[in-house]
């Protein structure tokens, strides 16, 4: 009998412990499911998750040129 090569991980979204054979075969890794992966992505896209840092103020010199400036 071959040894069990499955690994154990904990979903960062819901905390469920799950088993997987390889990251390549478990598409939603490091999440337990596609649902948890999509919930996490949604939080990033809506700004519920942010990377801490100073706010950057946009000034005229940093602003991209407007279409009128190109003419």
N, C-alpha and C positions, 0 to 999 in steps of 0.2 A: 504494500500500500504506500502510495506517495505521501510525503509529509504535506500538511496544510500550509500553503504559501500565502494565504490571505493575510492582509494586514488590517490593523484596526486604526480608526481615526475618529475624531470628534468633530462634528459639523460646527463651524464657527457661527452659524446663524441660529440654529435651534438647539445645539448642544447634544444631539442624538449621537450615540456611538454607532458606527457602521463599519462594515468589513468590505474590503476591495482586494482584488487580485493584483491590479496594477493601475497606476494613474491613467495610462493610455486607454485601458478598458473601462474605467469609471469616468465617463465624460464630465459629470458635474464636479469632480474633485476640485477643491477641498470640501465642497458641500456634499451633503448626503443625497440631495436630489436636485433636479432641474428647478423645482419650485423654490427651494432655498437660494439657489444661485440667482434666480431672477428677482427675488425679493431684495437680495443684497445689491444687485445692480441697480434696481429701482431707487434704493436709498442713496446711492452715489449720484445718480442722474438728477434726483430732485433736491440735492444739496443737504440731505439729512446727515450724510457723512462728509466730513471735510478734513483736510490735512491742516493742522494748526500752523499758523504763521501770521506775519503781518499783512494787513490789507495793502494792496497796491493801488495808489490813486493814479488815475489816468490824467495826464496833462496833454496840452496841445502838441507838444513835441513828441509824445509817445503814441498819440492817436494815429491810426492808419489814415492815409490820405483819402479824402472823400472824392467821389466821381467828379465834382466840380473842380477840384484841385488839379486833376490830370489834364484838363483842357487848356 
